[in-house]
């Protein structure tokens, strides 16, 4: 169990590291309106952000699936009832 959690967390951390190394978020000044300057955040790579959010949603869906499947386990599995 600990190995799987470590592995999936390591994959997510590596996605973050690659994203922040290749296209880090940065702020820039938006001068579209003459009298007002907006400081806007540029997220960097939208594909990396979408991939990271998609990976998080995939992990959440897998956890939900296994929690749903294990809700009717017999009482002789004490670690599953919590």
ChimeraX attribute file (.defattr): number of C-alpha atoms within 10 A of each C-alpha:
attribute: neighborCount
match mode: 1-to-1
recipient: residues
	/A:1	6
	/A:2	6
	/A:3	8
	/A:4	9
	/A:5	10
	/A:6	11
	/A:7	12
	/A:8	14
	/A:9	14
	/A:10	12
	/A:11	14
	/A:12	16
	/A:13	13
	/A:14	12
	/A:15	17
	/A:16	16
	/A:17	12
	/A:18	12
	/A:19	20
	/A:20	15
	/A:21	10
	/A:22	11
	/A:23	14
	/A:24	14
	/A:25	14
	/A:26	10
	/A:27	12
	/A:28	12
	/A:29	10
	/A:30	13
	/A:31	11
	/A:32	9
	/A:33	8
	/A:34	7
	/A:35	6
	/A:36	9
	/A:37	12
	/A:38	12
	/A:39	11
	/A:40	11
	/A:41	12
	/A:42	13
	/A:43	14
	/A:44	16
	/A:45	15
	/A:46	12
	/A:47	10
	/A:48	18
	/A:49	15
	/A:50	11
	/A:51	16
	/A:52	18
	/A:53	13
	/A:54	12
	/A:55	16
	/A:56	15
	/A:57	12
	/A:58	12
	/A:59	14
	/A:60	11
	/A:61	12
	/A:62	12
	/A:63	12
	/A:64	12
	/A:65	11
	/A:66	10
	/A:67	12
	/A:68	10
	/A:69	10
	/A:70	12
	/A:71	11
	/A:72	10
	/A:73	11
	/A:74	10
	/A:75	9
	/A:76	8
	/A:77	9
	/A:78	9
	/A:79	7
	/A:80	13
	/A:81	12
	/A:82	6
